[in-house]
Amino acid sequence: MQSLATYCFESVVSDVSGRLQAIDQIVDEWLTHKGAADPRAADGDFQSESGDGTGQFSRKLLETKEGSLREIELLETAHTGATFTTSVQVASVGQNIAVCVSLSAAPGKAVVAPMNLNPRCPWIVRALITRFSEWKFGNQELPVGLAFDATTPNGIASLCDALRAPGRRFPIVVVSTDQDEAVWKDLPQRLAEHLIGLADVAFVDAESSWALTDALGPQNSCYLGAVRLYWPQARRNGVFEGIVWRAQRLAASFGTDAAGMNRFVASVRRIVMSTAALTVLPPAAIREIQNAATKERFQALNAAERERELSSIVDENARLSSELQEARGELARLRWKLAALEHQRDEPAESDDLDAATSPEDAPAGPTPPSSGEIRYYKKIGSGGGVDTLVPTGACNHKAGNWKPAFKGDQAEKGLLKLEGRNDWRSIAHCSACTGGGRWRVHW
């Protein structure tokens, strides 16, 4: 069984009974959508209307002195024989309601081969998050599937605060929507919709990416159409842990059409979901209610039954604890290895930084110094101290007539000298149509 993702969130509500009834209705909708004829039955079979195989479901309610626990399990079998399981648990303790949804899959036959899966956020998770707004995970508001606009001064300040927050629980994906460089137009919202409940998504433009660079440094920024995933609470040598996809690499690896965007969204979704499967733990309320139910059932037995049950529980608990500890260690090792291999498959080159575009102080403009007669293009991503911060880029698609000689480009010339370490260029021209500081064409 391969764990694909885990979603957990909690809320404190005043009308617990009303909220649980609303959740029961959402479960009914979900099972009906899947093809169940009687979604309120304790269990049932159905021909999947949303998939391509058969399915079974079960519903169970535990009522204890500690609280109540709703457990719903949905199993779907694809035409390949593979089985996909969605487990939903809803715990109610006092005024607290906790939800945990886990996805897993098992191959249809014994075979040593990777399972080519493309998991998505379950409909029931999306419905619960969008219909009730106060869910939290670790006291942080849940990502609600909307991309955050960080193109304004207030927006970029909020993004920087969120990235640096010591208590951040969720990864943040930042998309550079630089209109001269971005590969796909609607990428921020598409990512936000697919990462609902697991990751926040923000977008910056050419101008606001300068502010991001000024606040976090070039090594932590996102610009020139790149996409950057920032993991929470993890920094090494002043650099945020995460993954960066440059615009050129996105276009080359996934394609520039809508299908290419869908492939990239699926790749990011797999990375985030598989990480959540490893790191997200069920709320404590669920285990407390399960333990309370076991105790109450045990106390209702007579002496002889209690002795047999106790002996069985002790033996089973010891066996399961040992197996669980061993399995968790092995699963953690395999999951991280799998995540690395999947990312390496999607992104053959290294992607811990923006390569040559990451830090002008540390990285050269290209694989070789400019040669005599060569034409190279550069773009401004920030400025400071009277010097523009330039990074190498490709030619734009604007008309040749937009290139004008740069007679007053002192800051750009200083930035070029800083980047390349030389000033023996023949000419410098500036594109009047490029945005965000524009683009420079340098004839060496």
ZIQUI-V502336 format. One record per residue. N is the residue number from 1. SS is DSSP state (hx for helix, st for strand, lp for the rest). PSI is psi in whole degrees, -180 to 180 (none if undefined). OMEGA is omega as a letter, one per 30 degrees, with the letter a starting at -180 (999 if undefined). Layout:
# ZIQUI-V502336
N_SS_PSI_OMEGA ; N_SS_PSI_OMEGA
This chain:
# ZIQUI-V502336
1_lp_126_a ; 2_st_123_l ; 3_st_128_a ; 4_st_-37_a ; 5_st_158_l ; 6_st_131_l ; 7_st_127_l ; 8_st_138_l ; 9_st_157_a ; 10_st_162_l ; 11_st_147_l ; 12_st_121_a ; 13_lp_155_l ; 14_lp_-39_a ; 15_lp_83_a ; 16_hx_-45_a ; 17_hx_-45_l ; 18_hx_-39_l ; 19_hx_-41_l ; 20_hx_-37_l ; 21_hx_-41_l ; 22_hx_-39_l ; 23_hx_-40_l ; 24_hx_-40_l ; 25_hx_-37_l ; 26_hx_-39_l ; 27_hx_-42_l ; 28_hx_-46_l ; 29_hx_-43_a ; 30_hx_-49_a ; 31_hx_-36_l ; 32_hx_-42_l ; 33_hx_-34_l ; 34_hx_-22_l ; 35_lp_5_a ; 36_lp_132_a ; 37_lp_-38_l ; 38_lp_88_a ; 39_lp_-17_a ; 40_lp_-2_l ; 41_lp_159_l ; 42_lp_-30_l ; 43_st_166_a ; 44_st_164_l ; 45_st_157_l ; 46_st_159_l ; 47_st_116_a ; 48_lp_126_l ; 49_lp_-18_a ; 50_lp_-8_l ; 51_lp_-149_a ; 52_lp_26_a ; 53_lp_-154_a ; 54_st_169_a ; 55_st_161_l ; 56_st_153_l ; 57_st_159_l ; 58_st_147_l ; 59_st_135_a ; 60_st_142_l ; 61_st_123_l ; 62_st_125_l ; 63_st_120_a ; 64_lp_176_l ; 65_lp_-26_l ; 66_lp_-33_a ; 67_lp_-165_a ; 68_st_155_l ; 69_st_120_l ; 70_st_128_l ; 71_st_120_l ; 72_st_130_l ; 73_st_130_a ; 74_st_123_l ; 75_st_128_l ; 76_st_133_l ; 77_st_120_a ; 78_lp_171_a ; 79_lp_-20_l ; 80_lp_-11_a ; 81_lp_-12_l ; 82_lp_144_a ; 83_st_130_l ; 84_st_130_a ; 85_st_130_l ; 86_st_119_a ; 87_st_128_a ; 88_st_128_l ; 89_st_130_l ; 90_st_112_a ; 91_st_143_l ; 92_st_116_l ; 93_st_114_a ; 94_lp_-126_l ; 95_lp_8_a ; 96_st_131_l ; 97_st_126_a ; 98_st_138_a ; 99_st_136_l ; 100_st_124_l ; 101_st_127_l ; 102_st_145_l ; 103_st_139_l ; 104_st_164_a ; 105_st_151_l ; 106_st_139_l ; 107_lp_156_a ; 108_lp_-17_a ; 109_lp_161_a ; 110_lp_113_a ; 111_lp_141_l ; 112_lp_92_a ; 113_lp_149_l ; 114_lp_147_l ; 115_lp_113_a ; 116_lp_88_a ; 117_lp_150_l ; 118_lp_70_a ; 119_lp_149_l ; 120_lp_163_l ; 121_lp_127_a ; 122_lp_148_l ; 123_hx_-39_a ; 124_hx_-35_l ; 125_hx_-46_a ; 126_hx_-41_a ; 127_hx_-43_a ; 128_hx_-40_a ; 129_hx_-42_a ; 130_hx_-27_a ; 131_hx_-21_l ; 132_lp_129_a ; 133_lp_-7_a ; 134_lp_14_a ; 135_lp_146_l ; 136_st_158_l ; 137_st_116_a ; 138_lp_38_a ; 139_lp_14_l ; 140_st_139_l ; 141_st_144_a ; 142_lp_141_l ; 143_lp_127_a ; 144_lp_10_l ; 145_lp_19_l ; 146_lp_135_l ; 147_lp_138_a ; 148_st_131_a ; 149_st_108_l ; 150_lp_31_a ; 151_lp_-7_l ; 152_lp_162_l ; 153_hx_-44_l ; 154_hx_-39_a ; 155_hx_-44_a ; 156_hx_-33_l ; 157_hx_-42_l ; 158_hx_-40_l ; 159_hx_-45_l ; 160_hx_-41_l ; 161_hx_-42_a ; 162_hx_-41_a ; 163_hx_-38_a ; 164_hx_-4_a ; 165_lp_125_a ; 166_lp_-24_a ; 167_lp_16_a ; 168_lp_134_a ; 169_lp_-26_a ; 170_lp_150_l ; 171_st_154_l ; 172_st_130_l ; 173_st_123_l ; 174_st_131_a ; 175_st_126_l ; 176_st_119_a ; 177_lp_27_l ; 178_lp_115_a ; 179_lp_-18_l ; 180_lp_-14_a ; 181_lp_-29_a ; 182_lp_141_a ; 183_lp_-41_a ; 184_lp_139_a ; 185_lp_-46_a ; 186_lp_20_a ; 187_hx_-44_a ; 188_hx_-48_a ; 189_hx_-36_l ; 190_hx_-44_l ; 191_hx_-44_a ; 192_hx_-42_a ; 193_hx_-40_a ; 194_hx_-19_a ; 195_lp_16_l ; 196_lp_135_l ; 197_lp_-11_a ; 198_lp_-27_a ; 199_st_143_l ; 200_st_149_a ; 201_st_133_l ; 202_st_158_l ; 203_st_144_l ; 204_st_155_l ; 205_lp_-172_a ; 206_hx_-41_a ; 207_hx_-47_a ; 208_hx_-23_l ; 209_hx_-26_l ; 210_hx_-45_l ; 211_hx_-37_l ; 212_hx_-41_l ; 213_hx_-43_l ; 214_hx_-38_a ; 215_hx_-39_a ; 216_hx_-12_a ; 217_lp_153_a ; 218_hx_-33_a ; 219_hx_-16_a ; 220_hx_5_a ; 221_lp_-179_l ; 222_lp_120_a ; 223_lp_177_l ; 224_lp_41_l ; 225_lp_10_a ; 226_lp_167_l ; 227_st_132_a ; 228_st_132_l ; 229_st_122_l ; 230_st_115_l ; 231_st_151_a ; 232_st_150_l ; 233_st_38_l ; 234_st_114_l ; 235_st_142_l ; 236_st_120_a ; 237_lp_38_l ; 238_lp_3_a ; 239_st_134_l ; 240_st_136_l ; 241_st_140_l ; 242_st_-162_a ; 243_st_140_l ; 244_st_134_l ; 245_st_116_l ; 246_lp_156_a ; 247_hx_-44_a ; 248_hx_-38_l ; 249_hx_-36_l ; 250_hx_-48_a ; 251_hx_-41_a ; 252_hx_-38_a ; 253_hx_-33_a ; 254_hx_-20_a ; 255_lp_158_a ; 256_lp_0_a ; 257_lp_-177_a ; 258_hx_-37_l ; 259_hx_-37_l ; 260_hx_-41_l ; 261_hx_-41_l ; 262_hx_-39_l ; 263_hx_-41_l ; 264_hx_-44_l ; 265_hx_-42_l ; 266_hx_-38_l ; 267_hx_-46_l ; 268_hx_-40_a ; 269_hx_-43_l ; 270_hx_-42_a ; 271_hx_-48_a ; 272_hx_-44_a ; 273_hx_-42_a ; 274_hx_-33_l ; 275_hx_-41_l ; 276_hx_-36_l ; 277_hx_-30_a ; 278_hx_-34_a ; 279_hx_-19_a ; 280_lp_124_a ; 281_lp_146_l ; 282_lp_147_l ; 283_lp_147_a ; 284_hx_-28_a ; 285_hx_-34_a ; 286_hx_-48_l ; 287_hx_-36_l ; 288_hx_-43_a ; 289_hx_-40_l ; 290_hx_-42_l ; 291_hx_-41_l ; 292_hx_-39_l ; 293_hx_-40_l ; 294_hx_-43_l ; 295_hx_-45_a ; 296_hx_-39_l ; 297_hx_-39_l ; 298_hx_-41_a ; 299_hx_-21_a ; 300_lp_-9_a ; 301_lp_158_l ; 302_lp_177_a ; 303_hx_-47_a ; 304_hx_-45_l ; 305_hx_-38_a ; 306_hx_-41_a ; 307_hx_-45_l ; 308_hx_-43_a ; 309_hx_-40_a ; 310_hx_-44_l ; 311_hx_-42_l ; 312_hx_-40_a ; 313_hx_-43_a ; 314_hx_-47_a ; 315_hx_-45_a ; 316_hx_-38_a ; 317_hx_-41_l ; 318_hx_-44_a ; 319_hx_-46_a ; 320_hx_-38_l ; 321_hx_-43_l ; 322_hx_-46_l ; 323_hx_-39_a ; 324_hx_-42_l ; 325_hx_-43_l ; 326_hx_-42_a ; 327_hx_-39_a ; 328_hx_-42_l ; 329_hx_-45_l ; 330_hx_-40_l ; 331_hx_-43_l ; 332_hx_-45_l ; 333_hx_-45_a ; 334_hx_-38_a ; 335_hx_-47_a ; 336_hx_-37_l ; 337_hx_-41_l ; 338_hx_-43_l ; 339_hx_-41_l ; 340_hx_-41_l ; 341_hx_-40_l ; 342_hx_-42_l ; 343_hx_-38_l ; 344_hx_-35_l ; 345_hx_-43_a ; 346_hx_-33_a ; 347_lp_91_a ; 348_lp_-36_a ; 349_lp_166_l ; 350_lp_150_a ; 351_lp_32_l ; 352_lp_-18_l ; 353_lp_178_l ; 354_lp_35_l ; 355_hx_-129_a ; 356_hx_-21_a ; 357_hx_3_a ; 358_lp_-54_a ; 359_lp_106_a ; 360_lp_-27_a ; 361_lp_-33_a ; 362_lp_-19_a ; 363_lp_139_l ; 364_lp_167_a ; 365_lp_-27_a ; 366_lp_-174_a ; 367_lp_-26_l ; 368_lp_155_l ; 369_lp_156_l ; 370_lp_140_l ; 371_lp_161_a ; 372_lp_129_a ; 373_lp_-10_a ; 374_lp_146_l ; 375_st_125_l ; 376_st_156_a ; 377_st_144_a ; 378_st_153_l ; 379_st_143_a ; 380_st_130_l ; 381_st_-1_l ; 382_st_178_l ; 383_st_159_l ; 384_st_139_l ; 385_lp_28_l ; 386_lp_15_a ; 387_st_129_l ; 388_st_143_l ; 389_st_114_a ; 390_st_150_l ; 391_st_150_l ; 392_st_146_l ; 393_st_-176_l ; 394_lp_177_l ; 395_lp_151_l ; 396_lp_177_a ; 397_lp_14_a ; 398_lp_165_a ; 399_lp_151_a ; 400_hx_-29_a ; 401_hx_-12_l ; 402_hx_-12_l ; 403_st_119_a ; 404_st_141_l ; 405_st_138_a ; 406_lp_95_a ; 407_lp_-23_a ; 408_lp_60_a ; 409_lp_45_a ; 410_hx_-46_a ; 411_hx_-39_l ; 412_hx_-39_l ; 413_hx_-40_l ; 414_hx_-40_l ; 415_hx_-37_l ; 416_hx_-40_l ; 417_hx_-41_l ; 418_hx_-39_a ; 419_hx_-50_a ; 420_hx_-18_a ; 421_lp_20_a ; 422_lp_158_a ; 423_lp_27_a ; 424_lp_40_l ; 425_lp_156_l ; 426_lp_-41_a ; 427_st_156_l ; 428_st_131_l ; 429_st_153_a ; 430_st_134_l ; 431_st_120_a ; 432_lp_-14_a ; 433_lp_-21_a ; 434_lp_144_a ; 435_lp_176_l ; 436_lp_42_a ; 437_lp_-15_l ; 438_lp_-176_a ; 439_st_144_a ; 440_st_136_l ; 441_st_121_a ; 442_st_124_l ; 443_st_111_a ; 444_lp_none_999
